[in-house]
């Protein structure tokens, strides 16, 4: 099944809005077995919309269009498409009643403008949109060609896609359906080249599935993709490959797909009935923020100290002044003392400590910008490591927070 | 000047990659006076690329194409376009020498494959790419139609755009150049509807400039856009409108364009020689992380406590147990005690404190999810406010961090 996407909006062309709808539609449609052969973006102008819809229908016979905000503009798209497929607009009584009920619930009269939202191309299927006033429309012309019109608001688009469009696409394909599906194995603490040495030999063996390396500040994701296979076959092959990739990546693999190492750490803490405290300097609260972003963090997380000025390191964390003077704030001795200090301060059995130079200033030949000391402590065992991270201030801080969480993950896995 | 964009990549259509290049090109080209009339994305297939380039040239006579990673795929795009405009590929000796020098510097021999990267369509202008091996190409056909080919790697694309493409586009337009330019006034702590009451009357008076309201978790941005005006005229009108918008938004306006309220607060702290400490519960380190994300934060920021468990509120911040028991952790009394406790702990004259219920659990009829108490303290003056934020856990936390920083900004502006 081949189709084209059309996203409508002058704001998209001007770059005021990044077209996240397009990416989301791409993933969902590929997984549902539809091949997107082209994507087009046009401004909010009837002639541009008409030309783009007509061309897409000529090429593939199926187009999904999003965008045109507010009742006025939605009507424009609808009117253009109705004319193009040779249908007149008729009032849908059910839609009108639903619209009126919606405004009644909000306690205000329905503006006359909204009445046009209840008009649909004759014979079109109305896709109910409980999240907004503009419904989706599934319009078929005399030759069986289909134009699906969806609102541009991401939340509304997503709802209609999942609840109305995907099931119809799946049903259209019957038992012939071929999907494009991906799974991701997340790794961290290993360079892309080193990971390739472990994983590379698997690549020829998993064909026709393909493997991509996706480096980011969180680590290197391994994305494996099955192209054009039957759904169950694709899922079974992906599951097998994911297992092989996890085994090859070893201790560097921390999860799959959208996994967050902070959530993995919290799971391990909960299982071991541990309690966590955090002491941060250069990450300035990012480690604690990552942990507390996970619902239920309060089961294991006690608290944190952002020891930005040295006086906080000595006063709150009891890092000896002599340690700071002899070794500096960015040193193994200091990060170990911070981890111990946090353990006392929070009466926690597990702690994480970070101290480093995020830049842009503050670097020296000995300790250049990017130098970070990390420590994780479980009971009386401490792992401390020095890393020199590349990138700008924000990237160094994000890499340091990820590495600090990962250090505790590894220590908990060993203990 | 009208043109079309073409982004090439199967990964874009599958939604594995969000097309940020397209948005960036949109902004830069509009500001340089080019109107993008259509944007197309096609997979890495010669027939799809050929069709899309040919159609774009037929419609506007000017296309900018990005994408096709690695030497093999770049050659595909180049070969297709050369054929389309009737030019043969010839070896560019200068380009070959530069490529060989690049590999020599890396200390390894140049693979034979890369030699094809030195081939260019006869007569094309080579746009040097110091950030990668694939140069940009400016190809003109016999009828004066132009295809500009850029690599898809965002860093390389951006460099070539700014250094090579935009200056040529500006020069082509001569004195006739008409640009689309925007400026943004950032506001926070005021609802969109209330802001519209203040700003609405200005709208008809600023025509042909237009105004858009852009709500986000940080507040409501007011974006004013000048369409198709001469550059200096556009800049002068925008500057005047920005002044009027700032005046109308009053104390709710905190900056322009990419301004961050954390940076505004740090500027005010530096000016007043203040020192800042932070005490956070539900935001879990996000306020401190926002502050320390700004280079030079150490001039004013001492440190923070993430008082997630109540024991940290009592032990580190000296919030009286009776206060917690009588009023609860999410209360005016507690947030005030946290702000005072942070002042003592950090010997800071300014503090921010936050305590609330981010959800998804923990809400009660009295204090539903989203209830947050915020305090800002300067010397002995404390402002405390209660807010009930909408959204999910992440959104509530981000709104709370922004509101907490803004509370201190307002208090510093008054003092």
HADDOCK unambig.tbl for C-alpha pairs under 7 A between the chains (distance, minus, plus):
assign (segid A and resid 13 and name CA) (segid B and resid 26 and name CA) 5.59 0.50 0.50
assign (segid A and resid 13 and name CA) (segid B and resid 36 and name CA) 6.37 0.50 0.50
assign (segid A and resid 14 and name CA) (segid B and resid 23 and name CA) 6.89 0.50 0.50
assign (segid A and resid 14 and name CA) (segid B and resid 26 and name CA) 4.52 0.50 0.50
assign (segid A and resid 14 and name CA) (segid B and resid 27 and name CA) 5.31 0.50 0.50
assign (segid A and resid 14 and name CA) (segid B and resid 30 and name CA) 6.42 0.50 0.50
assign (segid A and resid 15 and name CA) (segid B and resid 22 and name CA) 6.99 0.50 0.50
assign (segid A and resid 15 and name CA) (segid B and resid 23 and name CA) 3.74 0.50 0.50
assign (segid A and resid 15 and name CA) (segid B and resid 24 and name CA) 6.01 0.50 0.50
assign (segid A and resid 15 and name CA) (segid B and resid 26 and name CA) 4.57 0.50 0.50
assign (segid A and resid 15 and name CA) (segid B and resid 27 and name CA) 4.98 0.50 0.50
assign (segid A and resid 16 and name CA) (segid B and resid 23 and name CA) 6.97 0.50 0.50
assign (segid A and resid 17 and name CA) (segid B and resid 23 and name CA) 6.96 0.50 0.50
assign (segid A and resid 18 and name CA) (segid B and resid 20 and name CA) 6.49 0.50 0.50
assign (segid A and resid 18 and name CA) (segid B and resid 23 and name CA) 5.63 0.50 0.50
assign (segid A and resid 20 and name CA) (segid B and resid 18 and name CA) 6.48 0.50 0.50
assign (segid A and resid 22 and name CA) (segid B and resid 15 and name CA) 6.97 0.50 0.50
assign (segid A and resid 23 and name CA) (segid B and resid 12 and name CA) 6.98 0.50 0.50
assign (segid A and resid 23 and name CA) (segid B and resid 14 and name CA) 6.89 0.50 0.50
assign (segid A and resid 23 and name CA) (segid B and resid 15 and name CA) 3.73 0.50 0.50
assign (segid A and resid 23 and name CA) (segid B and resid 16 and name CA) 6.96 0.50 0.50
assign (segid A and resid 23 and name CA) (segid B and resid 17 and name CA) 6.95 0.50 0.50
assign (segid A and resid 23 and name CA) (segid B and resid 18 and name CA) 5.63 0.50 0.50
assign (segid A and resid 24 and name CA) (segid B and resid 15 and name CA) 5.99 0.50 0.50
assign (segid A and resid 26 and name CA) (segid B and resid 13 and name CA) 5.57 0.50 0.50
assign (segid A and resid 26 and name CA) (segid B and resid 14 and name CA) 4.51 0.50 0.50
assign (segid A and resid 26 and name CA) (segid B and resid 15 and name CA) 4.57 0.50 0.50
assign (segid A and resid 27 and name CA) (segid B and resid 14 and name CA) 5.29 0.50 0.50
assign (segid A and resid 27 and name CA) (segid B and resid 15 and name CA) 4.97 0.50 0.50
assign (segid A and resid 27 and name CA) (segid B and resid 16 and name CA) 7.00 0.50 0.50
assign (segid A and resid 30 and name CA) (segid B and resid 14 and name CA) 6.40 0.50 0.50
assign (segid A and resid 36 and name CA) (segid B and resid 13 and name CA) 6.39 0.50 0.50
assign (segid A and resid 37 and name CA) (segid B and resid 42 and name CA) 6.66 0.50 0.50
assign (segid A and resid 37 and name CA) (segid B and resid 43 and name CA) 6.96 0.50 0.50
assign (segid A and resid 38 and name CA) (segid B and resid 41 and name CA) 5.76 0.50 0.50
assign (segid A and resid 38 and name CA) (segid B and resid 42 and name CA) 5.01 0.50 0.50
assign (segid A and resid 39 and name CA) (segid B and resid 40 and name CA) 5.63 0.50 0.50
assign (segid A and resid 39 and name CA) (segid B and resid 41 and name CA) 4.96 0.50 0.50
assign (segid A and resid 39 and name CA) (segid B and resid 42 and name CA) 6.72 0.50 0.50
assign (segid A and resid 40 and name CA) (segid B and resid 39 and name CA) 5.64 0.50 0.50
assign (segid A and resid 40 and name CA) (segid B and resid 40 and name CA) 4.47 0.50 0.50
assign (segid A and resid 40 and name CA) (segid B and resid 41 and name CA) 6.38 0.50 0.50
assign (segid A and resid 41 and name CA) (segid B and resid 38 and name CA) 5.76 0.50 0.50
assign (segid A and resid 41 and name CA) (segid B and resid 39 and name CA) 4.97 0.50 0.50
assign (segid A and resid 41 and name CA) (segid B and resid 40 and name CA) 6.38 0.50 0.50
assign (segid A and resid 42 and name CA) (segid B and resid 37 and name CA) 6.67 0.50 0.50
assign (segid A and resid 42 and name CA) (segid B and resid 38 and name CA) 5.03 0.50 0.50
assign (segid A and resid 42 and name CA) (segid B and resid 39 and name CA) 6.72 0.50 0.50
assign (segid A and resid 43 and name CA) (segid B and resid 37 and name CA) 6.96 0.50 0.50
assign (segid A and resid 284 and name CA) (segid B and resid 288 and name CA) 5.85 0.50 0.50
assign (segid A and resid 284 and name CA) (segid B and resid 289 and name CA) 4.97 0.50 0.50
assign (segid A and resid 284 and name CA) (segid B and resid 292 and name CA) 5.59 0.50 0.50
assign (segid A and resid 285 and name CA) (segid B and resid 285 and name CA) 4.30 0.50 0.50
assign (segid A and resid 285 and name CA) (segid B and resid 286 and name CA) 6.27 0.50 0.50
assign (segid A and resid 285 and name CA) (segid B and resid 288 and name CA) 5.45 0.50 0.50
assign (segid A and resid 285 and name CA) (segid B and resid 289 and name CA) 4.73 0.50 0.50
assign (segid A and resid 286 and name CA) (segid B and resid 285 and name CA) 6.28 0.50 0.50
assign (segid A and resid 286 and name CA) (segid B and resid 286 and name CA) 6.70 0.50 0.50
assign (segid A and resid 286 and name CA) (segid B and resid 289 and name CA) 5.44 0.50 0.50
assign (segid A and resid 288 and name CA) (segid B and resid 284 and name CA) 5.86 0.50 0.50
assign (segid A and resid 288 and name CA) (segid B and resid 285 and name CA) 5.46 0.50 0.50
assign (segid A and resid 289 and name CA) (segid B and resid 284 and name CA) 4.98 0.50 0.50
assign (segid A and resid 289 and name CA) (segid B and resid 285 and name CA) 4.75 0.50 0.50
assign (segid A and resid 289 and name CA) (segid B and resid 286 and name CA) 5.45 0.50 0.50
assign (segid A and resid 292 and name CA) (segid B and resid 284 and name CA) 5.58 0.50 0.50
assign (segid A and resid 293 and name CA) (segid B and resid 394 and name CA) 6.60 0.50 0.50
assign (segid A and resid 295 and name CA) (segid B and resid 360 and name CA) 6.86 0.50 0.50
assign (segid A and resid 302 and name CA) (segid B and resid 308 and name CA) 5.67 0.50 0.50
assign (segid A and resid 302 and name CA) (segid B and resid 309 and name CA) 4.99 0.50 0.50
assign (segid A and resid 303 and name CA) (segid B and resid 306 and name CA) 5.03 0.50 0.50
assign (segid A and resid 303 and name CA) (segid B and resid 307 and name CA) 5.18 0.50 0.50
assign (segid A and resid 303 and name CA) (segid B and resid 308 and name CA) 4.99 0.50 0.50
assign (segid A and resid 303 and name CA) (segid B and resid 309 and name CA) 6.36 0.50 0.50
assign (segid A and resid 303 and name CA) (segid B and resid 312 and name CA) 6.68 0.50 0.50
assign (segid A and resid 304 and name CA) (segid B and resid 305 and name CA) 5.76 0.50 0.50
assign (segid A and resid 304 and name CA) (segid B and resid 306 and name CA) 4.64 0.50 0.50
assign (segid A and resid 304 and name CA) (segid B and resid 307 and name CA) 6.89 0.50 0.50
assign (segid A and resid 305 and name CA) (segid B and resid 304 and name CA) 5.75 0.50 0.50
assign (segid A and resid 305 and name CA) (segid B and resid 305 and name CA) 4.61 0.50 0.50
assign (segid A and resid 305 and name CA) (segid B and resid 306 and name CA) 6.08 0.50 0.50
assign (segid A and resid 306 and name CA) (segid B and resid 303 and name CA) 5.03 0.50 0.50
assign (segid A and resid 306 and name CA) (segid B and resid 304 and name CA) 4.63 0.50 0.50
assign (segid A and resid 306 and name CA) (segid B and resid 305 and name CA) 6.08 0.50 0.50
assign (segid A and resid 307 and name CA) (segid B and resid 303 and name CA) 5.19 0.50 0.50
assign (segid A and resid 307 and name CA) (segid B and resid 304 and name CA) 6.88 0.50 0.50
assign (segid A and resid 308 and name CA) (segid B and resid 302 and name CA) 5.66 0.50 0.50
assign (segid A and resid 308 and name CA) (segid B and resid 303 and name CA) 5.01 0.50 0.50
assign (segid A and resid 309 and name CA) (segid B and resid 302 and name CA) 4.98 0.50 0.50
assign (segid A and resid 309 and name CA) (segid B and resid 303 and name CA) 6.36 0.50 0.50
assign (segid A and resid 312 and name CA) (segid B and resid 303 and name CA) 6.67 0.50 0.50
assign (segid A and resid 360 and name CA) (segid B and resid 295 and name CA) 6.85 0.50 0.50
assign (segid A and resid 394 and name CA) (segid B and resid 293 and name CA) 6.58 0.50 0.50
